[in-house]
Amino acid sequence: MNVLSLLTQETRVSAASLADFIAGTGLRLGVTGLSRSGKTVFITSLIHNLLRAGAGHGKLPVFRVHAEGRMSGALLKPQPDDAVPRFAYEDHVRALIGPDRRWPESTRRISELRLTLEFERATGWFKGARSLTIDIVDYPGEWLLDLPLLDKTYATWSRETLAATDTYARRPLAAPWLDFLKSIKPDDVESEDVARTAAQLFTDYLRASKAEHFALSTLPPGRFLMPGDLEGSPALTFSPLPVAEGVEIGEGTLLAMMERRYEAYKAHVVRPFFRDHFARLDRQIVLVDALAALNSGAGAVRDLEHALGDVLAAFRAGRASLFAQIFRPRIDRILFAATKADHLHHTSHDRLEAILRVLTARAIARAEGLGAGIDVIALAAVRATREARVKHGRETLDAIVGVPMAGEVVDGKIFDGETEAAIFPGELPDDPRHVFRGDALATPADQADYRFVRFRPPALPLQMDGQPQPLPHIRLDRALEFLLGDRLL
Ligand code: GDP
């Protein structure tokens, strides 16, 4: 792509955003996080809560526009980007609040949904009725982690990816792939067979690192695990090779083939995502399943800290390249949110937030100059539990009560998906730095301190207007206030 065509495209993008800017009426909110972090549940609950608030039945006390009685309506609008699938809100909400009460299908690719909020301005010259159009863009966090590739040569990426295998937790998972790499040489003649085997073993390694038991953070290329509609294409059929920076790349060699495909991946996958989606976002929430990492032990917690650093690096990605100078991201607020806080007693919510603050602190310090306000929160988009004090021997303990999903095992008892259980969720440490303790060896999951049961979504009573009450949540309103509040004054 030459600079001229880049510029024409840029003109188109900025003309659209300029119109929004002049009208002051549009905002694009990115929702991301690694798979299973809670994106689908978060967006569904956010929309459900806003729609119910717009109908006068909200429960969002910290979301000012609602708390001050200035919100007069919330409406779903046709999705404006014809080439992007619409977020399947209706299916997802039906799953959650329908008779089955199941968790919805998770995010596997990008999708969008447009929502308009109608409100009264609080103050100022332009007092009166206004509306804000919010485009919610849901995309896999795996794709976000690709953005730093824009600035990396094949050799650099290969070297970094191979170096990352050298940790206690990753070494055994990478062994089959590394053994295969030992059997080939970068200057061997190119071969589709070899490329396919190498790519397959490399993907197996990436997938194994992500398996629940290890919960290690994800390495790029993100589409190897979240291919969207690119599964099996040559742009996804490559692997790092041990190669020195600046080495002469002979024509027709395996190295040349791998490098070509890596560059194709950047050109056909990463750049379009950056240009068409990422660079157009105004606000971003990054969802993090910190409890899963805590559950897997100190090794996984350290790895999560790295991953969060990589996420913030993605927001800086490509700033040095001409491409990124043209398509400069304009995100001005980023919220990191630890999800599923309803698995903890409320006394631990602040502790979870403190842990996420520690996990992001280094990355945030490094992100200075990013020009974005960054905050951290612990939330539950859908609260599936309530709290109770339960007698346990002579003690009375803080418990959470919910319906464990069918098949969940607590204290040796297998649950049927109908029966309630009181669970003592365990406390998070009051000093957040303790989650890093004892990291000499990654703790196997069966010795982990924090056990979390999966609960069914809650049953919702009907409200005065015959509609179900808004999905109960923890601190969703605080997240909304940070992400949208200033645009609704
Ligand atoms: P995605 O891959 O990021 O779209 O993740 P999902 O939104 O599909 O969430 C993955 C799973 O996490 C769900 O199926 C639920 O089991 C669980 N989950 C997500 N959010 C919550 C929450 O707020 N509370 C509880 N209890 N579980 C949640």
Residues whose N, C-alpha, C, O or C-beta is under 5 A from the ligand:
A	BS01	GDP	L34 S35 R36 S37 G38 K39 T40 V41 F42 W103 P104 E105 S106 T107 K340 D342 A380 A381 V382 A384
